[in-house]
C-alpha cells in the first residue's frame, strides 16, 4: 500500500470517529426534547461509526501502517426538528458513501487488491445506511403531526441496539 492510500484510509478512519461525534450531537438534541428512542437511534449510529473506525484502524495496523488520530471538528448541535436530524444524517451518510467511493477508486488505481476487498464491506454498509435513513425520513414525513405514530416510532427506536458484524 502506498503512502497516499494509507493516508486516505487514515483520514477516513478519523472521519468515522467524527461521524460518531455528529451522531452523538444528534442524540443529545433528541434527549433534550425527551425523545429517548430517537436519541437511542443516534447513540447506536455513533457506536456503529466507532466500530467502522476501528475496522479501518485494525486494517491499517495489519498492513504495517501507523495510524494517526486527528482533531475532531465540532458537530452541529442544534436542529429544527427530529426530521431535520434525520435529513442531516442522510446527507452525512451520502457524503460518507462518496468518500468510500473515492477510496475505492484510489485503491483500484493503485491495484491494491487487499484494500479493494476491504472497502467492499463499507460500500455495502453504506447502501444499507442510506436506505435506513431514507426510509425513516419517509416515515417521519408521512406521520407529520400524528403524535401517536411519532410516539410509536420513538418507542421502536428505544429498542434498537448495536451488534458488531462478526467479520
C-alpha positions in Angstrom: 0.0 0.0 0.0 1.5 3.3 -1.0 1.6 6.3 1.3 -1.2 8.2 -0.4 -3.7 5.3 0.0 -2.6 4.8 3.6 -3.1 8.5 4.4 -6.5 8.4 2.7 -7.6 5.4 4.8 -6.3 7.1 7.9 -8.3 10.2 7.0 -11.4 8.1 6.6 -10.8 6.4 9.9 -10.8 9.9 11.5 -13.9 10.8 9.6 -15.6 7.8 11.0 -14.7 9.0 14.6 -16.1 12.4 13.6 -19.3 10.8 12.3 -19.7 9.2 15.8 -19.4 12.7 17.2 -22.0 14.0 14.7 -24.5 11.3 15.8 -23.9 11.9 19.5 -24.8 15.5 18.9 -28.0 14.4 17.2 -28.7 12.1 20.1 -28.1 15.0 22.6 -30.6 17.1 20.6 -33.2 14.4 20.8 -32.5 13.8 24.5 -33.0 17.5 25.1 -36.6 17.1 23.9 -37.1 13.9 25.9 -37.2 11.8 22.8 -35.2 8.9 24.3 -36.0 6.4 21.5 -34.7 8.8 18.8 -31.7 9.6 21.0 -31.0 5.9 21.3 -31.2 5.5 17.5 -28.4 8.1 17.1 -26.4 6.6 20.0 -26.5 3.3 18.2 -25.4 5.1 15.0 -22.4 6.5 16.9 -21.4 3.1 18.1 -21.5 1.8 14.6 -19.3 4.6 13.4 -16.8 3.9 16.1 -16.8 0.3 15.1 -16.2 1.3 11.4 -13.3 3.5 12.5 -11.7 0.6 14.5 -12.1 -1.7 11.5 -10.0 0.7 9.5 -7.6 1.1 12.4 -7.1 -2.6 12.5 -6.7 -2.9 8.7 -4.0 -0.2 8.7 -2.2 -1.9 11.5 -2.4 -5.3 9.9 -0.9 -3.7 6.8 2.0 -2.3 8.8 0.9 1.3 8.6 0.9 3.6 11.6 -2.5 5.2 12.5 -2.6 8.9 13.4 -5.5 10.5 15.2 -6.7 13.9 14.1 -8.7 16.6 15.8 -12.4 16.2 15.6 -14.4 19.3 14.5 -17.3 20.5 16.4 -20.5 18.9 15.0 -23.8 20.8 14.5 -25.6 20.8 17.8 -29.0 22.5 17.0 -31.7 21.2 14.7 -35.1 22.4 13.6 -36.8 19.1 14.3 -36.3 15.4 14.6 -37.0 15.2 10.8 -34.1 17.7 10.3 -31.7 15.4 12.3 -32.6 12.5 10.0 -32.3 14.7 6.9 -28.9 15.9 8.1 -27.9 12.3 9.0 -28.9 11.1 5.5 -26.8 13.9 3.9 -23.9 12.8 6.1 -24.2 9.2 5.0 -24.3 10.3 1.4 -21.0 12.2 2.0 -19.6 9.1 3.6 -20.6 7.0 0.6 -18.8 9.4 -1.7 -15.7 9.2 0.5 -15.7 5.4 0.3 -16.2 5.5 -3.5 -13.2 7.8 -3.7 -11.2 5.5 -1.6 -12.2 2.5 -3.7 -11.2 4.4 -6.9 -7.8 5.2 -5.3 -7.3 1.6 -4.3 -8.4 0.4 -7.8 -6.0 2.8 -9.5 -3.2 1.5 -7.3 -4.2 -2.1 -8.0 -4.3 -2.6 -4.2 -6.5 -5.7 -4.2 -6.5 -6.3 -0.4 -7.8 -2.7 0.1 -10.3 -3.1 -2.7 -11.7 -6.2 -1.0 -11.6 -4.5 2.4 -13.6 -1.5 1.1 -16.3 -3.6 -0.4 -17.7 -4.2 3.1 -18.0 -0.5 3.7 -19.7 0.2 0.4 -22.3 -2.5 1.1 -22.8 -1.0 4.5 -23.3 2.5 3.0 -26.1 1.1 0.8 -27.8 -0.1 4.0 -27.2 3.2 5.9 -28.6 5.4 3.1 -31.7 3.1 2.7 -32.3 3.2 6.5 -32.2 7.0 6.7 -34.3 7.4 3.6 -37.0 5.0 5.0 -37.1 6.9 8.3 -37.4 10.3 6.6 -40.3 9.0 4.6 -42.0 7.6 7.7 -41.5 10.9 9.6 -43.0 12.9 6.7 -46.0 10.5 6.5 -46.8 10.7 10.2 -46.3 14.5 10.2 -48.4 15.7 13.1 -49.7 12.3 14.3 -48.4 12.3 17.8 -49.4 8.6 18.3 -47.4 7.4 15.3 -44.5 9.6 16.4 -44.6 8.1 19.9 -44.7 4.6 18.4 -41.6 5.3 16.2 -39.8 6.8 19.2 -40.6 3.6 21.2 -39.5 1.4 18.3 -36.1 3.1 18.3 -35.7 2.8 22.0 -35.3 -1.0 21.5 -32.6 -0.6 18.8 -29.2 -1.9 19.7 -25.8 -2.3 18.0 -24.4 -5.8 17.3 -21.0 -5.7 15.7 -20.6 -7.6 12.5 -18.8 -10.9 13.1 -16.4 -10.3 10.2 
